[in-house]
Amino acid sequence: MMPPHSGIMNKTARTFLTLLLAVCLLPACTRKQAPSQYGNQTGTGNSGLNGTSDYGGDYIPEGSFDLSLDDSANGGLIAREGNGIENGMYEGFTMVEGVLPSVYFDFDSSSVAASERAKLQQAADYLQQNSGYHILIEGHCDWYGTSEYNLALGDRRASSISDYLGTLGITPLRVEKLSKGSLEATSGLSKSQSSQDRRADLILLKK
């Protein structure tokens, strides 16, 4: 027969082991995972909507964000894939190309450079002298960046030109905007070689 105090000692030992085990497991249960260098699953990594990242340039990892391609989300953004254009017609207008020069942009920019503004003055003069014409502004981008980002950038370029034409007296009612993004860009070129893809085409529209 065991002495009474031995049972008390065993019970005390079990209690001590239980407490020790709980102390060891507590940090493991409360430890948080450190964020990775690529951001978390909600897409709040280092890439931003301005098209720049820690990788430089306007490279944006695929899937960093998603822009809706409907009119309400992108200020009237229309993808090039057949929408609005058919057999040389756009929304009931005949497209007249080659009359007005294209406007070119700096890399990852939607600002109208001072050197390009004379072209917009030429476009405004033509529209003022030919009241039966409207104008379609088609925004283009080079192949850098995701297709979603470039569609939005092309729309911003078209909008910048539309806004500038407004300062020259051209009402927005005579201006149509369409973004092709990088759908017609030549891939694999350097940034200097792809400068011709960073543009907006000015196309006359006639009923």
Secondary structure, 3 states (H helix, E strand, C coil): CCCHHHHHHHHHHHHHHHHHHHHHHHHHHHCCCCCCCCCCCCCCCCCCCCCCCCCCCCCCCCCCCCCCCCCCCCCCCCCCCCCCEECCEECCEEEECCCCCCEECCCCCCCCCHHHHHHHHHHHHHHHHCCCEEEEEEEECCCCCCHHHHHHHHHHHHHHHHHHHHHCCCCHHHEEEEEEECCCCCCCCCCCHHHHHCEEEEEEEEC
